[in-house]
Amino acid sequence: MLMSARILAVLHWFMATGTTARLSVTSVPMSTALVLS
């Protein structure tokens, strides 16, 4: 549940930042999520 919530939060943040920003910073939040999970 916690992991799913994190993924949803990250996806929501991605949409908020916009497509270009999302593509340029995809690896950072993903790696962070893996570390925190």
Stockholm file with secondary structure:
# STOCKHOLM 1.0

chainA/1-37         MLMSARILAVLHWFMATGTTARLSVTSVPMSTALVLS
#=GR chainA/1-37 SS CHHHHHHHHHHHHHHHHCHHHHHHSSHHHHHHHHHHC
#=GC SS_cons        CHHHHHHHHHHHHHHHHCHHHHHHSSHHHHHHHHHHC
//
